[in-house]
């Protein structure tokens, strides 16, 4: 090696493994607007009521023990989740948000050249960690803004290791019925893990929706995930879990870092699970305002997708009154919503269901925007 080559190599530094630099980094909903001190943040599907009193009290009490490492097995929270959802505790995987559960699953089972299958508008976190493991991502078309069983199955091949389904789906708000999930699972080879992401499960009111927990109980290739970020309002503490076949849970545990969930997070999540009053208030707020927002925005001439989550996705097909212009107008009113061009939906905005005052502000602003 010549001196010039050595010098060039030293300047360049380490090179990321193949595929890493091809990943588009995840960009969360923005939280600030220049010149506005306290904007209305409706960009991240956070709980408009915040965390419940019981969770906040538990968090405050946990401060006395933050010098201690957390319980690596999340024993207390594990027992609470198992009792609440009637699940076997040894089959639970806890993570720094359900995002980490996806990452751990992908790290455990994916090798270079494998692939995952998900919907065209599926949550970006599935794709990022798959690509980080040098796997490919195969997207099933969603012409109706919803994951379709047959379209997903058409993408499956001999190198598929996972099929990911958001149910309900973020950012579209669509959902798959219990029958659809059962049909999808029955059609998959036992070597392929079906992951059903139920982050927004607690907000669903549609009678044909079903949690996949019962289906997963006797399945060797089905994982169901949940989060404490939405209904419980603990997004800042990053707590999620997966209910997996025992063999999967034990395999993931071999690579999971031992203290991946914090002491305050474990205590607050345990308390939140038992705060039924806060959960009911959070559901009631969404169930009251989701149809009101939908009806009002449709009345302005914009398309609102049916949503089973704590948000609505609005499509602005008009060239003059497009999504970018609407986003800028809302920002000018101090309202932050989520542009979803990164999902391939450049003509749409996703709007979190907020408090009554926030929702009325959105309606007023979009009414003004529509009248321009």
C-alpha positions as CSV (number, residue, x, y, z in Angstrom):
1,X,0.0,0.0,0.0
2,X,1.4,3.4,-1.0
3,X,1.7,6.3,1.4
4,X,-0.9,8.2,-0.6
5,X,-3.4,5.2,-0.3
6,X,-2.8,5.0,3.4
7,X,-3.4,8.7,3.8
8,X,-6.6,8.6,1.8
9,X,-7.8,5.6,3.8
10,X,-7.1,7.4,7.1
11,X,-9.0,10.5,6.0
12,X,-12.0,8.5,4.8
13,X,-12.4,6.5,8.0
14,X,-14.6,3.4,8.5
15,X,-17.1,2.5,5.9
16,X,-20.6,1.5,6.9
17,X,-21.7,-2.0,5.9
18,X,-23.6,-2.4,2.6
19,X,-27.1,-0.9,2.7
20,X,-26.8,1.3,5.7
21,X,-26.2,4.5,3.8
22,X,-29.1,3.7,1.5
23,X,-31.6,3.9,4.4
24,X,-33.6,7.1,4.6
25,X,-33.4,8.1,8.4
26,X,-36.8,8.1,10.2
27,X,-38.0,11.6,10.7
28,X,-40.6,12.0,13.5
29,X,-43.3,14.6,13.6
30,X,-41.8,18.0,14.1
31,X,-42.4,19.8,17.4
32,X,-41.6,23.4,16.9
33,X,-42.5,26.3,14.6
34,X,-40.1,29.3,14.3
35,X,-41.5,32.3,16.1
36,X,-44.2,30.5,17.9
37,X,-43.6,29.7,21.6
38,X,-46.2,27.1,22.3
39,X,-47.6,25.5,19.1
40,X,-50.3,22.9,19.1
41,X,-48.4,19.6,18.4
42,X,-50.7,17.2,16.5
43,X,-48.0,15.5,14.5
44,X,-47.0,12.4,16.4
45,X,-50.3,10.7,17.5
46,X,-49.5,11.4,21.1
47,X,-52.3,11.2,23.7
48,X,-53.8,14.6,23.9
49,X,-54.6,14.1,27.6
50,X,-51.0,13.2,28.4
51,X,-50.1,10.6,31.0
52,X,-52.6,9.7,33.6
53,X,-52.2,10.7,37.3
54,X,-51.3,7.2,38.4
55,X,-48.4,7.0,35.9
56,X,-47.1,10.4,36.8
57,X,-47.2,9.6,40.5
58,X,-45.3,6.3,39.9
59,X,-42.8,8.1,37.7
60,X,-42.1,10.7,40.5
61,X,-41.8,8.0,43.1
62,X,-39.3,6.1,40.9
63,X,-36.9,9.0,41.0
64,X,-35.6,7.8,44.3
65,X,-34.2,4.7,42.6
66,X,-32.7,6.0,39.4
67,X,-29.3,5.2,40.7
68,X,-30.2,1.5,40.4
69,X,-30.2,-0.6,37.3
70,X,-33.7,-1.6,36.2
71,X,-35.0,-5.1,36.5
72,X,-33.8,-6.7,33.3
73,X,-36.7,-9.1,33.2
74,X,-39.3,-6.3,33.8
75,X,-40.8,-8.7,36.4
76,X,-43.4,-6.4,37.8
77,X,-44.6,-5.0,34.5
78,X,-44.5,-8.5,32.9
79,X,-46.9,-9.8,35.5
80,X,-49.2,-6.8,35.1
81,X,-49.3,-7.0,31.3
82,X,-49.9,-10.8,31.5
83,X,-52.8,-10.4,33.9
84,X,-54.3,-7.4,32.0
85,X,-54.3,-9.2,28.6
86,X,-54.5,-12.8,29.9
87,X,-51.2,-13.8,28.4
88,X,-48.4,-16.1,29.4
89,X,-45.7,-13.9,31.0
90,X,-42.7,-15.9,29.8
91,X,-43.8,-15.2,26.2
92,X,-43.5,-11.4,26.5
93,X,-40.7,-9.3,25.0
94,X,-40.2,-5.8,26.4
95,X,-38.5,-3.0,24.5
96,X,-37.7,0.6,24.3
97,X,-41.0,1.2,22.5
98,X,-42.4,-1.4,20.2
99,X,-39.9,-0.1,17.6
100,X,-37.2,-1.9,19.5
101,X,-39.2,-5.1,19.5
102,X,-39.3,-4.9,15.7
103,X,-35.6,-4.3,15.6
104,X,-34.8,-7.2,17.9
105,X,-37.0,-9.6,15.9
106,X,-35.3,-8.5,12.6
107,X,-31.9,-8.8,14.2
108,X,-32.6,-12.2,15.5
109,X,-34.0,-13.7,12.3
110,X,-32.9,-11.8,9.2
111,X,-29.7,-12.4,7.2
112,X,-28.4,-10.8,4.1
113,X,-30.6,-11.5,1.1
114,X,-33.7,-12.3,3.2
115,X,-36.8,-10.0,2.9
116,X,-39.7,-8.7,4.8
117,X,-43.1,-8.0,3.3
118,X,-45.3,-5.2,4.4
119,X,-48.0,-2.8,3.0
120,X,-47.1,0.0,0.7
121,X,-47.9,2.5,3.4
122,X,-46.7,0.4,6.4
123,X,-44.9,1.9,9.3
124,X,-41.4,2.9,8.4
125,X,-39.7,1.3,11.4
126,X,-40.2,-2.2,10.0
127,X,-38.3,-1.2,6.9
128,X,-35.4,0.6,8.6
129,X,-34.3,-2.2,10.9
130,X,-34.8,-4.8,8.1
131,X,-32.5,-2.9,5.8
132,X,-30.0,-2.5,8.7
133,X,-29.8,-6.3,8.7
134,X,-29.1,-6.3,4.9
135,X,-32.5,-7.6,4.1
136,X,-34.8,-6.4,1.4
137,X,-38.2,-4.8,1.8
138,X,-41.1,-5.9,-0.4
139,X,-44.1,-3.6,-0.5
140,X,-47.5,-4.8,-1.3
141,X,-49.7,-2.2,-3.1
142,X,-52.5,-0.6,-1.1
143,X,-54.7,1.1,-3.8
144,X,-57.4,1.6,-1.2
145,X,-54.9,2.8,1.5
146,X,-55.3,-0.5,3.3
147,X,-53.2,-3.7,3.6
148,X,-54.8,-6.4,1.4
149,X,-54.3,-10.1,2.3
150,X,-53.8,-11.3,-1.3
151,X,-51.5,-8.5,-2.2
152,X,-49.3,-9.3,0.8
153,X,-49.2,-13.0,-0.1
154,X,-48.3,-12.2,-3.7
155,X,-45.0,-10.6,-2.4
156,X,-44.0,-13.7,-0.3
157,X,-41.2,-15.8,-1.7
158,X,-38.6,-18.3,-0.5
159,X,-36.5,-15.6,1.2
160,X,-39.4,-14.0,3.1
161,X,-38.9,-14.2,6.9
162,X,-41.5,-11.7,8.1
163,X,-44.8,-10.2,7.1
164,X,-45.6,-7.0,9.0
165,X,-49.1,-5.6,9.3
166,X,-50.1,-2.5,11.3
167,X,-53.6,-3.0,12.6
168,X,-54.8,-0.3,12.7
169,X,-52.4,1.2,10.2
170,X,-50.3,4.3,10.6
171,X,-50.5,6.7,8.8
172,X,-53.6,5.7,6.8
173,X,-55.9,4.8,9.8
174,X,-57.2,1.7,8.0
175,X,-57.6,-1.7,9.7
176,X,-57.8,-5.4,8.9
177,X,-60.7,-7.5,10.3
178,X,-60.1,-10.5,12.5
179,X,-61.1,-12.7,9.6
180,X,-58.5,-11.1,7.3
181,X,-55.7,-11.6,9.9
182,X,-56.7,-15.2,10.3
183,X,-56.7,-15.8,6.6
184,X,-53.3,-14.1,6.2
185,X,-51.8,-16.2,9.0
186,X,-53.3,-19.5,7.7
187,X,-51.8,-18.9,4.2
188,X,-48.2,-18.3,5.4
189,X,-45.7,-21.1,5.8
190,X,-44.8,-21.8,9.4
191,X,-41.2,-20.5,8.7
192,X,-42.5,-17.0,8.2
193,X,-43.2,-14.8,11.2
194,X,-46.4,-12.7,11.0
195,X,-46.0,-9.6,13.1
196,X,-49.2,-7.7,13.9
197,X,-48.6,-4.2,15.2
198,X,-51.5,-3.2,17.4
199,X,-50.2,0.2,18.6
200,X,-53.6,1.8,18.2
201,X,-55.7,-1.1,19.3
202,X,-57.4,0.6,22.2
203,X,-59.0,3.3,19.9
204,X,-60.8,0.8,17.6
205,X,-64.6,0.6,17.7
206,X,-65.3,-1.3,14.5
207,X,-67.1,-4.6,15.4
208,X,-65.2,-6.8,13.0
209,X,-61.7,-5.8,14.3
210,X,-60.2,-8.3,16.7
211,X,-56.9,-8.4,18.6
212,X,-54.6,-11.1,17.4
213,X,-53.7,-12.2,20.9
214,X,-56.0,-15.3,20.9
215,X,-54.7,-16.3,17.5
216,X,-51.1,-16.0,18.6
217,X,-51.7,-18.2,21.7
218,X,-51.5,-21.4,19.7
219,X,-49.4,-20.2,16.8
220,X,-45.7,-20.9,16.3
221,X,-45.1,-18.0,13.9
222,X,-47.2,-15.0,15.1
223,X,-46.1,-12.0,17.2
224,X,-48.4,-9.3,18.4
225,X,-47.0,-6.0,19.6
226,X,-48.4,-3.2,21.7
227,X,-47.2,0.2,23.0
228,X,-47.6,2.4,26.1
229,X,-47.1,5.5,23.9
230,X,-50.7,6.0,22.7
231,X,-53.6,5.1,25.0
232,X,-51.4,5.4,28.1
233,X,-49.6,8.7,27.1
234,X,-46.1,7.4,27.8
235,X,-44.4,8.2,24.5
236,X,-41.5,9.9,26.2
237,X,-40.7,6.8,28.3
238,X,-40.5,4.4,25.4
239,X,-42.2,1.2,26.6
240,X,-43.5,-1.5,24.2
241,X,-44.0,-5.2,24.3
242,X,-44.5,-8.2,22.0
243,X,-46.4,-11.4,22.7
244,X,-44.4,-14.1,20.9
245,X,-44.1,-17.9,20.7
246,X,-41.9,-19.0,23.6
247,X,-39.1,-20.1,21.2
248,X,-39.1,-16.6,19.6
249,X,-39.1,-14.8,22.9
250,X,-36.2,-16.9,24.2
251,X,-34.2,-16.4,21.0
252,X,-34.7,-12.6,21.1
253,X,-33.7,-12.6,24.8
254,X,-30.2,-13.8,23.8
255,X,-29.5,-10.5,22.0
256,X,-31.7,-8.0,23.9
257,X,-29.7,-5.7,26.0
258,X,-30.3,-6.4,29.7
259,X,-31.4,-3.0,30.8
260,X,-33.3,-1.7,27.8
261,X,-36.3,-0.3,29.7
262,X,-35.7,2.3,32.4
263,X,-36.7,2.3,36.1
264,X,-39.2,5.2,35.8
265,X,-40.6,3.6,32.6
266,X,-41.3,0.3,34.2
267,X,-43.0,1.8,37.2
268,X,-45.1,4.3,35.2
269,X,-46.2,1.7,32.7
270,X,-47.3,-0.7,35.4
271,X,-49.3,2.1,37.1
272,X,-50.8,3.2,33.7
273,X,-52.0,-0.3,33.0
274,X,-54.2,-0.1,36.0
275,X,-55.5,3.4,35.4
276,X,-58.8,2.5,33.7
277,X,-60.3,6.0,34.2
278,X,-57.5,7.6,32.2
279,X,-57.8,4.9,29.5
280,X,-61.5,5.5,29.2
281,X,-61.1,9.3,29.1
282,X,-58.5,8.9,26.3
283,X,-60.8,6.6,24.3
284,X,-63.8,8.8,24.8
285,X,-62.0,11.9,23.6
286,X,-61.0,10.1,20.4
287,X,-64.3,8.5,19.8
288,X,-66.1,11.9,20.2
289,X,-63.8,14.0,18.0
290,X,-62.6,11.6,15.3
291,X,-66.0,11.6,13.6
292,X,-66.5,15.3,14.2
293,X,-63.2,16.1,12.6
294,X,-63.8,13.8,9.8
295,X,-67.2,15.3,9.0
296,X,-66.0,18.9,9.3
297,X,-63.0,18.4,7.1
298,X,-64.9,16.5,4.4
299,X,-67.3,19.4,4.4
300,X,-64.5,21.7,3.3
301,X,-64.1,19.6,0.2
302,X,-61.1,17.5,1.3
303,X,-60.9,13.7,1.5
304,X,-60.6,12.1,4.9
305,X,-59.7,8.4,5.1
306,X,-61.7,6.3,7.5
307,X,-59.6,5.9,10.6
308,X,-59.5,3.4,13.5
309,X,-56.7,5.2,15.3
310,X,-56.3,8.4,17.3
311,X,-55.7,10.4,14.1
312,X,-57.1,11.2,10.7
313,X,-55.4,11.3,7.4
314,X,-56.5,14.1,5.0
315,X,-56.0,14.1,1.3
316,X,-55.7,17.4,-0.6
317,X,-56.2,16.5,-4.3
318,X,-56.6,20.1,-5.4
319,X,-53.5,21.5,-7.1
320,X,-53.9,25.0,-5.6
321,X,-55.1,23.9,-2.1
322,X,-52.5,21.1,-1.8
323,X,-51.0,19.4,1.2
324,X,-47.9,21.6,1.3
325,X,-50.0,24.7,1.2
326,X,-52.3,23.4,3.9
327,X,-49.4,22.4,6.1
328,X,-47.9,25.9,5.7
329,X,-51.2,27.5,6.5
330,X,-51.7,25.4,9.6
331,X,-48.2,26.1,10.8
332,X,-48.9,29.8,10.4
333,X,-51.8,29.3,12.8
334,X,-49.4,27.6,15.3
335,X,-50.7,24.1,14.5
336,X,-48.2,21.3,13.7
337,X,-49.5,18.3,11.8
338,X,-47.6,15.5,10.0
339,X,-46.7,15.6,6.4
340,X,-46.5,12.0,5.1
341,X,-44.5,12.3,1.9
342,X,-42.0,9.9,3.4
343,X,-44.7,7.2,3.2
344,X,-45.3,8.0,-0.5
345,X,-48.3,10.2,0.3
346,X,-47.2,13.7,-0.7
347,X,-50.8,14.9,-1.1
348,X,-51.8,13.9,2.5
349,X,-51.5,15.2,6.0
350,X,-52.0,13.2,9.2
351,X,-53.6,15.0,12.1
352,X,-53.7,13.7,15.6
353,X,-57.0,14.0,17.5
354,X,-56.3,16.7,20.1
355,X,-58.2,18.3,22.9
356,X,-61.5,20.0,22.2
357,X,-59.8,23.4,21.8
358,X,-57.1,22.0,19.5
359,X,-59.6,20.2,17.4
360,X,-61.7,23.3,17.0
361,X,-58.6,25.3,16.1
362,X,-57.8,22.7,13.3
363,X,-61.4,22.9,12.0
364,X,-61.3,26.7,12.0
365,X,-57.9,26.9,10.2
366,X,-58.9,24.4,7.5
367,X,-62.2,26.2,7.0
368,X,-60.2,29.4,6.3
369,X,-57.7,27.5,4.1
370,X,-60.5,26.0,2.1
371,X,-62.2,29.4,1.5
372,X,-59.0,31.0,0.1
